[in-house]
Structure formats: structure tokens, C-alpha cells
Amino acid sequence: MSTRNTQLDRSHLSSLLDRERKTYRASNPKSLALYNDADNLFGGVPMPWMNKWVGGFPLYMHSAKGNIIVDVDGHEYIDFALGDTAAMTGHSPDASVKAIINQIQDLGGMTTMMPTEDAQWVGAELTRRFGVPLWSFTVSATDSNRWAIRLARLATGKSKILVFSYCYHGSVDETFGVLDANGNTVARPGNVAPPVPIDQTTRVVEFNDLPALEAALQHGDVAAILTEPALTNIGIVLPEPGYLAGMRELATKYGALLMIDETHTISAGYGGMTKRDELQPDIFIIGKCIGAGIPSGAYGFTQKVVDLINSHKDADLLDVGGVGGTLAGNALSLAAMRATLGEVLTEQAFDHMITLATRYTDQVNEALDEHGVPWSISQLGARAEYRFTYPAPKNGTTSMQAGDDELDEFMHLYMCNRGVLMTPFHNMALMCPTTTEEQVDRHGQLFKEAIAELVQS
Ligand SMILES: Cc1ncc(COP(=O)(O)O)c(C=O)c1O
């Protein structure tokens, strides 16, 4: 293990941050004016989370293609945020755009109440990648999780969902639990108006802790373990060797379904971690990138789970029983999914993206080693993320504790002011099929310069 123990001078950091904030404000007058004029938007933004953008206001996009974004002030950025995975295809990839225009303009019909031929093609392709044989569609990963949770309860007759502390699976009530210092399941700090106390619906354990998982499952009331195979929403927390196999065994032993959400971890390869590491989910969740930005999502089941669901003859799966939405599986999102899976997110594209993410990770490690800065970086296929602690955290709570708002803002603004976009409120960088070595090297150079400035005081 290399020595990384340089202490950063916080007052020096504050003055660097102040400099970057001033530059950001001065360089982006049009974005600032649009933000200040947004009188009819709740919080001044289309979605409240956009207020978490560093520098006090978000950049407004003008246009985007591949991994280049141009903002309304005319700045061009290398985009490593890629819509927090929703644009892992790169922005507006040609093959998806062609299929989308064909559906909208030539064929016509974006949403009807009829299936289109694309649905079976997409179902078969999802099976080829992720293994499970039977699929249903949604317009977001959040919806996929919500509906699959409901069906997991139906299938097992059990009431609780088990999640890992500081996981994220979209705005799904059952998942907003964390462990407190005494090991109790409590609501995540700031969770908005939970409908019932979280411990009525949820059991929480730490990731990478099989004995704790077994203890929670022994209560016998868990319908499904819902997890990403590596946590990606609290930095990247990779599974320790044998952990996921152990989880699979425990799920089977205690009659809980294993529900794997690969909305982000699909970055591991064209079949996600499920194919790469031969995971065996009972239920599979996907969303974001599979429609190249057209709202799309899917959830898949094994035959065994479908048989359990179908054994409940009284469940209203066809109408208002609580599963499904009018826009789910619409013709436009299926056309987008077919082209995106068939022609954009190919095995070859993943090879390229993963090679670049390795290059990116190596450059970050070199700079950290050179200056002895105690941060770590974790790579998961085409994505990599650094965290302000060393070595890399092994569970969600320790990763959360390594959060550092000032450092976070400094690194984001430093990059942004020099034409590189990192994922807002992550230090995550994702590669897409059009990302180049030169662009990765540009980040590597800037990262080195930022670290050199930080350690000087
Ligand atoms: C693992 C995971 N699942 C589900 C979601 C929800 O996705 P969406 O907000 O597109 O519904 C997210 C969002 O970040 C996610 O990271």
C-alpha cells in the first residue's frame, strides 16, 4: 500500500474555493440570468436536485452531442457526467436518433394502447445480456423498482424489503433507510415525509457484511434483498470477494428474492455485473441509459418468480392493482431501446469505454501517489469515482462519512471552469463510446494541477 498521508490545509482550500466560485460566476452570466429569471419554477429549477449544482446556480445547456456539451454562455465541455449514466451512450447517438425520428416522424405514434414489434426484440436482448427470461417495461428505473417491489411482496407473501445503508434506488419509499449508530433501521436524514416509519417496511444492513445480512434475514419477513451489486450512489463501494455469492446463498436459504438493480452498474460491461460475475438475480432492474435519454426502464423475472406471481389469481395485474403506467412500454421508448441496445451499447463500445476508465483511474492514482493525498478511486468498468478517504470505503456508512462538501465543490468547479464536467454531487466520471484518450488525458492533467495547488499552502 502506498503512503498517502498528506494533511490538507483547510484555510488554503477555502481561499482556492473562493477563487473558483468567483471565476464560475463571472464566466457564466447567461446561465446566472436564466436561473434568476425562473420565477415559475419551484426552487428556480426544473427539478429540485439541480439546485445542488456547485457554484450557486446550474449551467444551462445549449446543445450536446457525443460527450461534448455547449452551454448558453458558449463554453464547450468534455462531459464525464453523462447524465449520471442516463447518457452513457453519449448524447444523441446517431443510431438511436435515427430510430427515434423514424418512430416519431415516419411511422408516427409515440404512445398508443397497442404493443409494437420492438418489445419482444428488446425483451430477448435483455435476456441475452442479463439472463432472466421475462420482462416488463417502465419509463424509469424508479418505476421498475417500485413495481418489482410490489410484485416481490405478492410472490413471497412477505412484507419487508432489505436494503443496504446509504443505497439509492430512485424515489422509492422502502429504500430510504439507513443504520443508526446503534444498528437500528431509521429514516435517512432529510427523507421527506415518509408515509410510515421506515422500519415497518424495511430492514437495513451494511454492505459487505454477510453475518449482518444473515441476522436480518433470520426474521423471516424479507420479501426481497434489493441491491446494486456495487454501491454507486455513495461513491463506489465494491463488493469484497465472495460477498455477492454469499448474498445469493443467503437469499435462497431464507426464501428472499434477490433483486439486482444494475441501473448504474451496467457500466461493468454489456451484461452489467450480472453477466461479468455470473450473478443469479431473481428480479433484475434497469433504466436510464437503455433508451439513450428517452425515458425507458425495464424489470425482469425468472420463471420461478413469474409462477409465484401468477399463482395469486386474485391479484389485479391487468388494471388498477398498483403495477404499471400509461406511458410504460410506449412505442417511442421501445424503438429507442432497440436501437440503443442493438447498435450503441455494444460489447465493442464497452471494451473501449472500460479501457479509457482504466486510463483515467491510473492517472488519478498517479497524482494522489505523487502528492501523498489520502483519497482513493474505485473503478467499475466504464465509470470511476474518487472519494476523500484512503483506503476505499467498504460500506455505505463509512463512505458517507468520507463526504467533504468543500473539497467536492472545489474539484467540481476547478474542472468546470476549465472545460471538464464531473457528475454533480458525485466525483464520478463515466466514459461513453465517443470519449477519447486525449479527453481522458486532459482530465488527468487538470487533476494533477488541482492536487498540486491543493497541497501547496
Ligand atoms: C441504482 C439506481 N437505481 C434507480 C435509480 C433511479 O433512476 P431514475 O431516477 O432514472 O428513476 C437510480 C438513480 O440514480 C440509481 O442509481
Ligand as a Chemical Component Dictionary entry (heavy atoms), coordinates in Angstrom:
data_LIG
# 
_chem_comp.id                   LIG 
_chem_comp.type                 NON-POLYMER 
_chem_comp.pdbx_formal_charge   0 
_chem_comp.three_letter_code    LIG 
# 
loop_
_chem_comp_atom.comp_id 
_chem_comp_atom.atom_id 
_chem_comp_atom.alt_atom_id 
_chem_comp_atom.type_symbol 
_chem_comp_atom.charge 
_chem_comp_atom.model_Cartn_x 
_chem_comp_atom.model_Cartn_y 
_chem_comp_atom.model_Cartn_z 
_chem_comp_atom.pdbx_ordinal 
LIG C1 C1 C 0 -29.156 2.260 -8.820  1  
LIG C2 C2 C 0 -30.261 3.198 -9.195  2  
LIG N1 N1 N 0 -31.499 2.729 -9.328  3  
LIG C3 C3 C 0 -32.519 3.527 -9.676  4  
LIG C4 C4 C 0 -32.319 4.878 -9.878  5  
LIG C5 C5 C 0 -33.463 5.750 -10.267 6  
LIG O1 O1 O 0 -33.336 6.186 -11.586 7  
LIG P1 P1 P 0 -34.358 7.247 -12.145 8  
LIG O2 O2 O 0 -34.160 8.481 -11.325 9  
LIG O3 O3 O 0 -33.948 7.436 -13.558 10 
LIG O4 O4 O 0 -35.710 6.691 -11.990 11 
LIG C6 C6 C 0 -31.043 5.415 -9.740  12 
LIG C7 C7 C 0 -30.786 6.843 -9.943  13 
LIG O5 O5 O 0 -29.719 7.367 -9.765  14 
LIG C8 C8 C 0 -29.979 4.548 -9.399  15 
LIG O6 O6 O 0 -28.737 4.998 -9.240  16 
# 
loop_
_chem_comp_bond.comp_id 
_chem_comp_bond.atom_id_1 
_chem_comp_bond.atom_id_2 
_chem_comp_bond.value_order 
_chem_comp_bond.pdbx_ordinal 
LIG C1 C2 SING 1  
LIG C2 N1 SING 2  
LIG C2 C8 DOUB 3  
LIG N1 C3 DOUB 4  
LIG C3 C4 SING 5  
LIG C4 C5 SING 6  
LIG C4 C6 DOUB 7  
LIG C5 O1 SING 8  
LIG O1 P1 SING 9  
LIG P1 O2 DOUB 10 
LIG P1 O3 SING 11 
LIG P1 O4 SING 12 
LIG C6 C7 SING 13 
LIG C6 C8 SING 14 
LIG C7 O5 DOUB 15 
LIG C8 O6 SING 16 
# 
